[in-house]
Amino acid sequence: MSKKLLCTACLVFVLSLASIASAELVAHWPFDDGSGTVARDVTGNGNDGTLNGDPQWVSGMYGVGLEFDGDDFVDCGNNDILNFGTNDWTITAWIQTTQIDRGTVFANGGDNGGGVRYTLATHEANADRMTLTTDDDSTKAQALGATVVIDGQWYHVAAMRAGTETRVYVNGVLDGTNTVPAGYDLAGTSQHNSLIGAMTTHTDGSLIKLYIGIIDDVRIYNTALTESELQVAMQGQAFTRAKGPVPEDGSLYEDTWANMSWSAGDFAVSHDVYLSDNLDDVDSGTGDAFRGNQIATDFVVGFPGFAYPQGLVPGTTYYWRIDEVNEADPNSPWRGDIWSFSIPPKTAYFPDPTDGAQFVDLDAALSWTPGFGAKLHTVYIGDSFEDVNDAAGGAPRGTATFAPATPLESEKVYYWRVDEFDPPFTHKGGIWGFTTPGAVGNPQPANGAADVSIVATFNWTPADTAASSDLYFGADADAVKNATAASPEYVGKRALGSESHDPGKLAMGATYYWRVDAVYADKTVKGLLWSFTTAKFIGVDDFEAHNDIDPPDPNSNRIFDKWIDGFGTTTNGALVGNELPPYAGQTVVHSGAQAMPYFYDNNLKTSEATLTLVYPKDWTAEGLTRLSLWFMGDSASAPERMFVALNGTAVIYHEDPAATQVGKWTEWSIDLTRFADQGVNLANVNTITIGFGTRNSPTAGGSGQMNFDDIRLY
């Protein structure tokens, strides 16, 4: 490269760096001024608000808030920093109101022609609920919330644009979404001022829907906050850690250089940068992961004169961490999360059908994502792993799709490979496999499953016309893939109708592999390699196995037949499960597809639901030390003590007497020694009870609903 070309490239490179801005809090009105006619924007970005009418400084959710009576508002000016164009953004606030159609929290922009604006309000489109309205002067879109927020309680409300979606959150939980129209742009001109507590009409700019109630801690970010970041905002806390990584955490980044950037923590003066392709080095700060301390919130990689001067390597995952530093603060440094991004490989990836796919249509076309820099692609396909692996000399093609010359056959295992040509190099692809209808399939545990029980039983469906199945199992992938009937991985033959295997207790947190071959009268067809990973915990109940099948069907496993509640009694106010199918909760879940709805009524009684254990009963096995369960309450529920009891005697109460009002999924972790100290034999636990109230001491309490999920032992 000539000096002239090199200088030109560097100039373009530097200009591209200057165009990238980090995500940050761009406006924040905590309303802790407490007096006067100005609500200060504590970011220093010039968005101080002028009080109009007579809003009152009152006690807020945190410190001081502003109370509006229907003819007040705060005028925050017309700063272009709040006009986000096509970029992401977030509004958050705490509100307390009882009024319908008098609930504008924040409105930005608008003109006498109708746009450009974004508005967060109650009853803008849904009575009693939050609505985010966006209007770019051509298309109006609304994300509608589902939670009633006008009952006089405090609610944390948030609205954002996040990529192709607009979202509304209530108390940190996603409450409604809408799709962002193509070409959407909130960068209008001649807009009205930004207002807290009011919005303007689309005709003459007059004020409408002025707020009645209290607003506190209004924040605007020029990024879409994550749910964990929303939790921090909810708590009225500062963001002490770095956030908003670019490239996005876990993303596939299609270039060999990057200007990594982030949003600084609120107290940061400088930043310790860690970067490596070794996760452990970034986690521990060892090796060459530490790249130095700097003032700027961006870091260039993959360019001469910077880290990885030869460029980022295709097929490599990079890990990075930013620790925020302020020598004047005794809490410094604030350790950051570990983020990652990956450079696509030179080989083809993301095959369709996916590797290990079942029941693939006989007329299916194959496709894939081209390897990094690939210009041509050569496809090999067949029913022999060895033949496909050894094939060469195929005809290259320019598109990343392939239709077999003849239809696929049923009850077969197919293997295929794509070689990528990036002149002058050819990159041999890995071998992918799939099966067509009728082949061995339906593995349980599912292929690639995680958090599998250590006492799992294997099941599968045999090939349609096979006489039997041969089963192989082990902890070494290559050994299982290549095993024969003479190998130690060979478990044995399974006759038709006996497609199951109990491997005994497995190790926790381990990956296992298995294979099922279809045995015919004249041949044996080798099956695909399946895998699963066992959990690092023992499950007590994740509620996934409960169903809606009524007795006396032997497959019945209704949730209220296992968790015995107070139905039919006058002294126990607990009812678990829904009244009608589905009996298990399938809307509010922590993980998986189901959770347990729990209704309590503590009017002169306590509420208890008890599960009799079949497994696990020995809570001393595998080095177990704690019980974990996830719960979610509702702010409308009556505050009641929550407890867990083992064997009907030892009782542990939650430290929060109003845990029933916690409106987000929260883990409760209990040290098992607390039960042992009350006389429980942890080697023989027979029952677990979840209850509300003070056990054996009923009072005139209240009622409400809870949800439980993922009861586990660690």
ZALOMAR-299501 format. One line per 8 residues: their letters; for each residue x, y, z of C-alpha. Coordinates in nm, 2 decimals. Layout:
BEGIN
a) X/Y/Z | ...
This chain:
BEGIN
mskkllct) 0.00/0.00/0.00 | 0.13/0.35/-0.09 | 0.18/0.61/0.18 | -0.09/0.82/0.01 | -0.34/0.53/0.03 | -0.24/0.45/0.38 | -0.30/0.81/0.49 | -0.64/0.81/0.32
aclvfvls) -0.74/0.48/0.49 | -0.63/0.62/0.83 | -0.83/0.94/0.78 | -1.15/0.74/0.70 | -1.08/0.52/1.00 | -1.04/0.82/1.24 | -1.35/0.99/1.10 | -1.55/0.67/1.15
lasiasae) -1.44/0.66/1.52 | -1.56/1.02/1.57 | -1.90/0.93/1.44 | -1.97/0.67/1.71 | -2.13/0.81/2.04 | -2.15/0.61/2.36 | -2.49/0.54/2.51 | -2.56/0.73/2.83
lvahwpfd) -2.81/0.90/3.06 | -2.89/1.22/2.87 | -3.15/1.37/3.10 | -3.24/1.31/3.47 | -3.49/1.50/3.68 | -3.48/1.34/4.04 | -3.70/1.63/4.17 | -3.49/1.64/4.48
dgsgtvar) -3.46/2.02/4.45 | -3.74/2.04/4.71 | -3.83/2.40/4.64 | -3.83/2.67/4.38 | -3.95/2.69/4.02 | -3.68/2.49/3.85 | -3.65/2.11/3.83 | -3.28/2.05/3.77
dvtgngnd) -3.14/1.81/3.51 | -2.86/1.66/3.71 | -2.68/1.53/3.39 | -2.56/1.88/3.31 | -2.70/1.85/2.96 | -2.91/2.16/2.98 | -3.25/2.01/3.02 | -3.35/2.20/3.34
gtlngdpq) -3.73/2.22/3.36 | -3.93/2.53/3.45 | -4.23/2.46/3.67 | -4.56/2.60/3.52 | -4.88/2.63/3.73 | -4.82/2.53/4.09 | -4.69/2.17/4.11 | -4.61/2.09/4.47
wvsgmygv) -4.28/1.95/4.61 | -4.39/1.65/4.81 | -4.26/1.32/4.94 | -4.17/1.10/4.64 | -4.07/0.74/4.59 | -3.71/0.84/4.66 | -3.67/1.17/4.84 | -3.88/1.45/4.69
glefdgdd) -4.13/1.42/4.40 | -4.36/1.66/4.22 | -4.74/1.65/4.27 | -4.95/1.78/3.98 | -5.32/1.87/4.01 | -5.43/1.89/3.64 | -5.32/2.23/3.55 | -4.94/2.20/3.61
fvdcgnnd) -4.65/2.08/3.40 | -4.27/2.11/3.37 | -4.13/2.27/3.05 | -3.78/2.11/2.98 | -3.70/2.31/2.67 | -3.62/2.18/2.32 | -3.28/2.02/2.34 | -3.19/1.82/2.03
ilnfgtnd) -3.02/1.57/2.26 | -3.37/1.43/2.32 | -3.45/1.39/1.95 | -3.33/1.03/1.88 | -3.40/0.99/1.51 | -3.36/0.62/1.43 | -3.16/0.53/1.74 | -3.27/0.35/2.06
wtitawiq) -3.38/0.53/2.37 | -3.55/0.48/2.71 | -3.78/0.68/2.94 | -3.82/0.58/3.31 | -4.02/0.73/3.60 | -4.20/0.65/3.92 | -4.57/0.75/3.92 | -4.86/0.75/4.17
ttqidrgt) -5.21/0.83/4.04 | -5.57/0.74/4.06 | -5.69/0.94/3.76 | -5.81/0.81/3.42 | -5.71/1.01/3.11 | -5.50/1.25/3.32 | -5.17/1.07/3.30 | -4.91/1.22/3.07
vfanggdn) -4.57/1.14/3.23 | -4.34/1.27/2.96 | -4.39/1.40/2.61 | -4.12/1.51/2.36 | -4.18/1.70/2.04 | -4.48/1.71/1.82 | -4.58/2.00/1.60 | -4.91/2.15/1.47
gggvrytl) -4.90/1.89/1.19 | -4.90/1.59/1.41 | -4.54/1.47/1.47 | -4.26/1.41/1.54 | -4.31/1.30/1.90 | -4.28/1.02/2.16 | -4.51/1.02/2.47 | -4.54/0.80/2.78
atheanad) -4.88/0.83/2.94 | -5.16/0.65/3.11 | -5.49/0.61/2.92 | -5.34/0.73/2.59 | -5.49/0.42/2.42 | -5.56/0.17/2.70 | -5.77/0.28/3.00 | -5.58/0.27/3.33
rmtlttdd) -5.26/0.14/3.17 | -4.94/0.27/3.02 | -4.91/0.36/2.66 | -4.60/0.46/2.46 | -4.70/0.66/2.16 | -4.45/0.73/1.88 | -4.53/0.94/1.58 | -4.28/1.04/1.31
dstkaqal) -4.52/1.26/1.11 | -4.60/0.96/0.88 | -4.68/0.67/1.10 | -4.82/0.65/1.45 | -4.74/0.34/1.66 | -4.84/0.26/2.01 | -4.71/0.00/2.26 | -4.99/-0.08/2.50
gatvvidg) -4.94/-0.19/2.86 | -5.15/-0.45/3.04 | -5.11/-0.36/3.41 | -5.35/-0.12/3.58 | -5.15/0.16/3.73 | -5.41/0.41/3.86 | -5.48/0.25/4.20 | -5.29/0.50/4.41
qwyhvaam) -4.98/0.27/4.44 | -4.63/0.36/4.33 | -4.54/0.21/3.99 | -4.21/0.22/3.81 | -4.29/0.28/3.44 | -4.05/0.26/3.15 | -4.08/0.29/2.77 | -3.82/0.24/2.50
ragtetrv) -3.73/0.18/2.15 | -3.52/-0.13/2.12 | -3.42/-0.21/1.76 | -3.73/-0.31/1.58 | -3.96/-0.29/1.88 | -4.11/-0.03/2.11 | -4.17/-0.16/2.46 | -4.35/-0.07/2.78
yvngvldg) -4.24/-0.20/3.12 | -4.41/-0.18/3.46 | -4.21/-0.25/3.77 | -3.93/-0.38/3.56 | -4.15/-0.64/3.38 | -4.23/-0.63/3.01 | -4.59/-0.51/2.98 | -4.65/-0.45/2.61
tntvpagy) -4.47/-0.42/2.27 | -4.52/-0.30/1.92 | -4.32/-0.32/1.60 | -4.12/-0.01/1.48 | -4.23/0.06/1.12 | -3.96/0.05/0.85 | -3.78/0.38/0.81 | -3.91/0.52/1.14
dlagtsqh) -3.73/0.85/1.23 | -3.80/1.07/1.53 | -3.57/1.35/1.42 | -3.82/1.61/1.32 | -3.78/1.99/1.31 | -3.98/2.28/1.46 | -4.09/2.06/1.75 | -4.27/2.16/2.07
nsligamt) -4.08/2.15/2.39 | -4.03/1.85/2.60 | -4.28/1.84/2.89 | -4.33/1.64/3.21 | -4.69/1.61/3.31 | -4.85/1.73/2.98 | -4.86/1.68/2.61 | -4.96/1.90/2.32
thtdgsli) -5.23/1.86/2.06 | -5.15/1.78/1.70 | -5.35/2.07/1.57 | -5.26/2.39/1.75 | -5.01/2.29/2.02 | -5.24/2.35/2.31 | -5.18/2.14/2.63 | -5.39/1.83/2.69
klyigiid) -5.40/1.53/2.93 | -5.23/1.71/3.21 | -5.12/1.48/3.48 | -5.29/1.44/3.82 | -5.08/1.26/4.08 | -4.71/1.24/4.18 | -4.42/1.19/3.95 | -4.06/1.11/4.07
dvriynta) -3.72/1.04/3.92 | -3.77/1.09/3.55 | -3.48/0.96/3.34 | -3.40/0.96/2.96 | -3.13/0.74/2.81 | -3.01/0.73/2.45 | -3.01/0.35/2.46 | -3.25/0.07/2.52
lteselqv) -3.19/-0.04/2.88 | -3.16/-0.41/2.96 | -3.39/-0.56/3.22 | -3.11/-0.57/3.47 | -3.04/-0.20/3.41 | -3.41/-0.12/3.45 | -3.39/-0.28/3.79 | -3.11/-0.04/3.89
amqgqaft) -3.32/0.26/3.76 | -3.62/0.13/3.96 | -3.41/0.13/4.28 | -3.32/0.50/4.22 | -2.96/0.40/4.21 | -2.67/0.53/4.01 | -2.53/0.31/3.74 | -2.18/0.25/3.88
rakgpvpe) -2.08/-0.01/3.62 | -2.01/0.03/3.25 | -2.30/-0.06/3.03 | -2.43/-0.05/2.67 | -2.14/-0.24/2.50 | -2.08/-0.20/2.13 | -2.05/-0.46/1.98 | -2.35/-0.59/2.16
dgslyedt) -2.29/-0.86/2.41 | -2.30/-1.20/2.25 | -2.33/-1.06/1.90 | -2.18/-1.19/1.58 | -1.96/-0.91/1.45 | -1.88/-0.92/1.08 | -1.55/-0.74/1.05 | -1.19/-0.78/1.15
wanmswsa) -1.16/-0.45/1.33 | -1.39/-0.28/1.57 | -1.43/0.04/1.77 | -1.55/-0.11/2.09 | -1.74/0.15/2.30 | -1.95/0.16/2.61 | -2.15/0.40/2.84 | -1.95/0.50/3.14
gdfavshd) -2.07/0.44/3.49 | -2.21/0.74/3.67 | -1.91/0.79/3.89 | -1.63/0.69/3.65 | -1.33/0.91/3.59 | -1.14/0.66/3.39 | -1.17/0.30/3.28 | -0.96/-0.02/3.31
vylsdnld) -0.99/-0.22/2.99 | -0.96/-0.60/2.97 | -0.97/-0.78/2.64 | -0.87/-1.13/2.53 | -0.98/-1.44/2.35 | -0.94/-1.62/2.68 | -1.24/-1.59/2.91 | -1.05/-1.69/3.22
dvdsgtgd) -0.79/-1.42/3.16 | -1.05/-1.15/3.13 | -1.23/-1.28/3.44 | -0.92/-1.29/3.65 | -0.73/-1.00/3.48 | -0.43/-1.22/3.41 | -0.22/-1.28/3.10 | -0.22/-1.00/2.85
afrgnqia) -0.59/-0.92/2.91 | -0.53/-0.59/3.08 | -0.50/-0.33/2.81 | -0.46/-0.02/3.03 | -0.64/0.26/3.20 | -0.79/0.53/2.98 | -1.03/0.83/2.99 | -1.21/0.76/2.66
tdfvvgfp) -1.51/0.53/2.64 | -1.40/0.36/2.32 | -1.12/0.12/2.24 | -1.00/0.03/1.89 | -0.90/-0.33/1.80 | -0.78/-0.50/1.49 | -0.60/-0.21/1.33 | -0.23/-0.13/1.30
gfaypqgl) -0.11/0.06/1.61 | -0.39/-0.09/1.83 | -0.46/-0.42/2.00 | -0.46/-0.71/1.76 | -0.28/-0.51/1.49 | -0.31/-0.79/1.24 | -0.69/-0.79/1.27 | -0.94/-0.99/1.46
vpgttyyw) -0.94/-1.36/1.37 | -1.24/-1.51/1.20 | -1.40/-1.79/1.40 | -1.28/-1.64/1.73 | -1.48/-1.52/2.03 | -1.34/-1.22/2.21 | -1.42/-1.14/2.57 | -1.39/-0.79/2.73
ridevnea) -1.46/-0.62/3.06 | -1.46/-0.25/3.17 | -1.39/-0.17/3.53 | -1.49/0.19/3.62 | -1.23/0.39/3.82 | -1.26/0.69/4.05 | -0.97/0.72/4.29 | -1.16/0.97/4.50
dpnspwrg) -1.43/0.71/4.58 | -1.36/0.43/4.83 | -1.59/0.19/4.64 | -1.37/0.22/4.32 | -1.31/0.03/4.11 | -1.65/-0.10/4.00 | -1.59/-0.44/3.83 | -1.78/-0.47/3.50
diwsfsip) -1.97/-0.75/3.34 | -1.78/-0.97/3.10 | -1.91/-0.91/2.75 | -1.83/-1.10/2.43 | -1.86/-1.08/2.05 | -1.76/-1.33/1.78 | -1.61/-1.29/1.44 | -1.78/-1.53/1.19
pktayfpd) -1.57/-1.83/1.08 | -1.42/-1.88/0.74 | -1.63/-2.20/0.71 | -2.00/-2.21/0.65 | -2.22/-2.19/0.95 | -2.59/-2.17/1.06 | -2.70/-2.47/0.84 | -3.07/-2.52/0.75
ptdgaqfv) -3.17/-2.79/0.83 | -2.98/-2.75/1.16 | -2.72/-3.01/1.26 | -2.92/-3.29/1.42 | -3.26/-3.19/1.27 | -3.53/-3.45/1.26 | -3.83/-3.51/1.03 | -3.68/-3.30/0.74
dldaalsw) -3.91/-3.28/0.44 | -3.82/-3.50/0.15 | -3.82/-3.20/-0.09 | -3.62/-2.97/0.14 | -3.36/-2.73/0.01 | -3.04/-2.69/0.20 | -2.90/-2.34/0.30 | -2.64/-2.19/0.52
tpgfgakl) -2.47/-1.87/0.61 | -2.15/-1.82/0.40 | -1.82/-1.82/0.58 | -1.64/-1.49/0.63 | -1.52/-1.37/0.29 | -1.65/-1.67/0.10 | -1.71/-1.62/-0.27 | -1.81/-1.97/-0.39
htvyigds) -1.95/-2.28/-0.21 | -1.92/-2.65/-0.28 | -2.18/-2.89/-0.14 | -2.14/-3.26/-0.07 | -2.44/-3.48/0.06 | -2.49/-3.85/0.12 | -2.60/-4.12/0.37 | -2.24/-4.21/0.47
fedvndaa) -2.04/-3.99/0.71 | -1.71/-4.12/0.57 | -1.80/-4.07/0.21 | -1.92/-3.71/0.27 | -1.61/-3.64/0.48 | -1.37/-3.77/0.22 | -1.55/-3.62/-0.09 | -1.36/-3.38/-0.32
ggaprgta) -1.39/-3.22/-0.66 | -1.75/-3.10/-0.64 | -1.88/-2.82/-0.86 | -1.87/-2.48/-0.69 | -2.18/-2.26/-0.68 | -2.24/-1.89/-0.62 | -2.55/-1.91/-0.39 | -2.58/-2.03/-0.04
tfapatpl) -2.86/-2.27/-0.12 | -2.87/-2.62/-0.26 | -3.16/-2.84/-0.38 | -3.07/-3.21/-0.41 | -3.10/-3.34/-0.77 | -3.35/-3.61/-0.65 | -3.59/-3.60/-0.35 | -3.46/-3.72/-0.02
esekvyyw) -3.57/-4.07/0.09 | -3.77/-4.14/0.41 | -3.63/-4.32/0.71 | -3.27/-4.21/0.64 | -2.98/-4.04/0.80 | -2.81/-3.78/0.58 | -2.48/-3.60/0.61 | -2.37/-3.29/0.43
rvdefdpp) -2.08/-3.05/0.41 | -2.01/-2.71/0.25 | -1.66/-2.61/0.15 | -1.60/-2.23/0.12 | -1.38/-2.07/-0.14 | -1.22/-1.74/-0.04 | -0.95/-1.69/-0.31 | -0.70/-1.84/-0.31
fthkggiw) -0.80/-2.06/-0.01 | -1.06/-2.33/0.03 | -1.20/-2.39/0.38 | -1.33/-2.74/0.43 | -1.66/-2.74/0.62 | -1.77/-2.95/0.91 | -2.01/-3.25/0.87 | -2.37/-3.18/0.95
gfttpgav) -2.64/-3.44/0.98 | -3.02/-3.47/0.97 | -3.29/-3.74/0.95 | -3.60/-3.77/0.74 | -3.94/-3.89/0.87 | -3.93/-4.25/0.98 | -3.57/-4.26/1.11 | -3.47/-4.30/1.47
gnpqpang) -3.57/-3.99/1.66 | -3.75/-3.80/1.94 | -3.45/-3.84/2.19 | -3.53/-3.77/2.55 | -3.34/-3.59/2.69 | -3.36/-3.38/2.37 | -3.04/-3.33/2.17 | -2.84/-3.04/2.32
aadvsiva) -3.06/-3.02/2.63 | -2.92/-2.85/2.93 | -3.00/-2.87/3.31 | -3.10/-3.24/3.27 | -3.17/-3.43/3.59 | -2.89/-3.65/3.71 | -3.15/-3.93/3.74 | -3.28/-3.89/3.38
tfnwtpad) -3.41/-4.19/3.18 | -3.34/-4.21/2.81 | -3.62/-4.27/2.56 | -3.64/-4.26/2.18 | -3.86/-4.36/1.89 | -3.73/-4.65/1.68 | -3.70/-4.64/1.30 | -4.03/-4.73/1.13
taassdly) -3.93/-5.06/0.98 | -3.63/-5.15/1.20 | -3.63/-5.48/1.39 | -3.45/-5.33/1.70 | -3.22/-5.06/1.82 | -2.85/-5.06/1.93 | -2.77/-4.80/2.21 | -2.44/-4.64/2.28
fgadadav) -2.36/-4.40/2.57 | -2.06/-4.23/2.72 | -1.88/-3.91/2.82 | -1.65/-3.89/2.52 | -1.81/-3.76/2.20 | -1.56/-3.93/1.96 | -1.57/-4.26/2.14 | -1.95/-4.27/2.13
knataasp) -1.96/-4.16/1.76 | -1.71/-4.43/1.65 | -1.82/-4.70/1.89 | -1.90/-5.06/1.78 | -2.07/-5.34/1.96 | -1.73/-5.44/2.09 | -1.67/-5.09/2.25 | -1.73/-5.01/2.62
eyvgkral) -1.98/-4.74/2.51 | -2.21/-5.01/2.37 | -2.51/-5.04/2.62 | -2.69/-5.32/2.43 | -2.97/-5.40/2.20 | -3.33/-5.28/2.26 | -3.62/-5.47/2.12 | -3.92/-5.29/1.97
gseshdpg) -4.13/-5.14/2.25 | -3.84/-5.12/2.49 | -3.68/-4.80/2.37 | -3.56/-4.67/2.71 | -3.25/-4.69/2.93 | -3.17/-4.59/3.29 | -2.80/-4.50/3.31 | -2.81/-4.46/3.69
klamgaty) -2.71/-4.15/3.88 | -2.50/-3.92/3.66 | -2.25/-3.66/3.76 | -2.37/-3.30/3.81 | -2.27/-3.04/3.54 | -2.14/-3.30/3.30 | -2.19/-3.35/2.92 | -2.29/-3.69/2.79
ywrvdavy) -2.33/-3.84/2.45 | -2.55/-4.11/2.31 | -2.63/-4.28/1.98 | -2.91/-4.51/1.86 | -2.85/-4.72/1.55 | -3.14/-4.87/1.36 | -3.10/-5.25/1.32 | -3.26/-5.40/1.01
adktvkgl) -3.27/-5.76/0.89 | -2.99/-5.69/0.64 | -2.81/-5.39/0.77 | -2.75/-5.15/1.06 | -2.79/-4.77/1.00 | -2.57/-4.56/1.23 | -2.76/-4.29/1.41 | -2.67/-3.93/1.47
lwsfttak) -2.47/-3.83/1.78 | -2.69/-3.68/2.05 | -2.58/-3.49/2.36 | -2.71/-3.34/2.68 | -2.56/-3.17/2.99 | -2.68/-3.24/3.34 | -2.77/-2.97/3.58 | -2.54/-2.83/3.85
figvddfe) -2.84/-2.85/4.08 | -3.10/-3.11/4.18 | -3.46/-3.01/4.10 | -3.73/-3.03/4.36 | -4.00/-2.91/4.12 | -3.98/-2.70/3.81 | -4.35/-2.75/3.74 | -4.28/-2.86/3.38
ahndidpp) -4.42/-3.22/3.43 | -4.76/-3.11/3.56 | -5.04/-3.16/3.32 | -5.42/-3.12/3.28 | -5.50/-3.50/3.26 | -5.78/-3.59/3.50 | -5.78/-3.91/3.72 | -5.81/-4.20/3.70
dpnsnrif) -5.59/-4.18/3.39 | -5.25/-4.31/3.52 | -5.07/-4.03/3.34 | -5.26/-3.76/3.54 | -5.02/-3.52/3.72 | -5.23/-3.22/3.80 | -5.05/-2.95/4.01 | -5.30/-2.94/4.29
dkwidgfg) -5.29/-3.32/4.33 | -4.92/-3.30/4.41 | -4.91/-2.97/4.60 | -5.19/-3.03/4.86 | -5.35/-2.70/4.94 | -5.65/-2.58/5.15 | -5.93/-2.68/4.91 | -6.23/-2.80/5.11
tttngalv) -6.09/-2.68/5.44 | -6.18/-2.38/5.66 | -5.84/-2.34/5.82 | -5.61/-2.33/5.52 | -5.65/-2.04/5.28 | -5.42/-2.17/5.00 | -5.52/-2.27/4.65 | -5.26/-2.37/4.39
gnelppya) -5.31/-2.39/4.02 | -5.57/-2.23/3.80 | -5.94/-2.32/3.83 | -5.96/-2.43/3.47 | -5.70/-2.58/3.24 | -5.42/-2.51/3.20 | -5.39/-2.58/3.57 | -5.02/-2.48/3.58
gqtvvhsg) -4.93/-2.12/3.51 | -4.82/-2.07/3.15 | -4.81/-1.69/3.12 | -4.61/-1.58/3.43 | -4.30/-1.81/3.44 | -3.94/-1.77/3.55 | -3.80/-2.04/3.31 | -3.94/-2.31/3.10
aqampyfy) -4.31/-2.32/3.01 | -4.49/-2.36/3.34 | -4.49/-2.22/3.70 | -4.72/-2.26/4.00 | -4.99/-1.99/4.06 | -5.06/-1.97/4.43 | -5.37/-1.79/4.58 | -5.37/-1.72/4.95
dnnlktse) -5.65/-1.59/5.18 | -5.53/-1.53/5.54 | -5.86/-1.41/5.69 | -5.83/-1.57/6.03 | -5.63/-1.86/5.88 | -5.29/-1.93/5.73 | -5.22/-2.06/5.38 | -5.01/-2.37/5.31
atltlvyp) -4.94/-2.60/5.01 | -4.73/-2.91/5.07 | -4.55/-3.14/4.83 | -4.47/-3.50/4.94 | -4.12/-3.58/4.80 | -4.04/-3.90/4.61 | -3.71/-3.76/4.48 | -3.50/-3.59/4.61
kdwtaegl) -3.53/-3.70/4.97 | -3.16/-3.71/5.06 | -3.06/-3.34/5.07 | -2.70/-3.42/5.19 | -2.61/-3.59/4.86 | -2.38/-3.43/4.60 | -2.26/-3.17/4.85 | -2.59/-2.98/4.86
trlslwfm) -2.59/-2.67/5.08 | -2.89/-2.45/4.99 | -3.25/-2.45/4.88 | -3.35/-2.20/4.61 | -3.69/-2.10/4.49 | -3.81/-1.82/4.27 | -4.12/-1.62/4.35 | -4.31/-1.33/4.21
gdsasape) -4.58/-1.13/4.39 | -4.81/-0.84/4.30 | -4.82/-0.49/4.45 | -5.20/-0.54/4.48 | -5.16/-0.84/4.71 | -5.19/-0.80/5.08 | -4.85/-0.80/5.27 | -4.81/-1.14/5.44
rmfvalng) -4.52/-1.33/5.58 | -4.39/-1.60/5.35 | -4.24/-1.92/5.48 | -4.09/-2.26/5.38 | -4.13/-2.56/5.61 | -3.96/-2.91/5.58 | -4.11/-3.23/5.72 | -4.40/-3.02/5.87
taviyhed) -4.19/-2.88/6.15 | -3.89/-2.67/6.07 | -4.00/-2.32/5.94 | -3.80/-2.04/5.78 | -3.96/-1.70/5.72 | -3.86/-1.47/5.44 | -3.68/-1.16/5.57 | -3.92/-0.93/5.38
paatqvgk) -4.26/-0.92/5.56 | -4.41/-0.78/5.24 | -4.25/-1.03/4.99 | -4.60/-1.09/4.85 | -4.59/-0.75/4.70 | -4.26/-0.79/4.51 | -4.37/-0.76/4.15 | -4.07/-0.93/3.98
wtewsidl) -3.91/-1.27/3.98 | -3.69/-1.29/4.29 | -3.48/-1.58/4.42 | -3.51/-1.69/4.78 | -3.20/-1.88/4.88 | -3.20/-2.07/5.22 | -2.90/-2.23/5.38 | -2.99/-2.59/5.46
trfadqgv) -2.82/-2.57/5.80 | -3.11/-2.34/5.91 | -3.34/-2.64/5.88 | -3.09/-2.88/6.03 | -3.06/-2.65/6.33 | -3.43/-2.70/6.38 | -3.40/-3.08/6.39 | -3.46/-3.18/6.03
nlanvnti) -3.27/-3.49/5.91 | -3.15/-3.36/5.58 | -3.08/-3.71/5.47 | -3.45/-3.79/5.48 | -3.67/-3.49/5.38 | -4.02/-3.61/5.32 | -4.22/-3.29/5.26 | -4.17/-2.92/5.16
tigfgtrn) -4.44/-2.66/5.24 | -4.48/-2.31/5.11 | -4.70/-2.09/5.32 | -4.82/-1.74/5.42 | -4.89/-1.59/5.75 | -4.75/-1.69/6.09 | -4.77/-2.07/6.11 | -5.02/-2.19/6.38
sptaggsg) -5.11/-1.83/6.47 | -5.38/-1.71/6.22 | -5.48/-1.35/6.23 | -5.72/-1.12/6.03 | -5.49/-1.11/5.73 | -5.54/-1.04/5.36 | -5.54/-1.22/5.03 | -5.34/-1.22/4.71
qmnfddir) -5.17/-1.42/4.44 | -4.81/-1.54/4.41 | -4.62/-1.74/4.15 | -4.35/-1.99/4.22 | -4.10/-2.16/3.99 | -3.76/-2.35/3.98 | -3.74/-2.50/4.33 | -3.39/-2.64/4.34
ly) -3.11/-2.76/4.56 | -2.75/-2.64/4.51
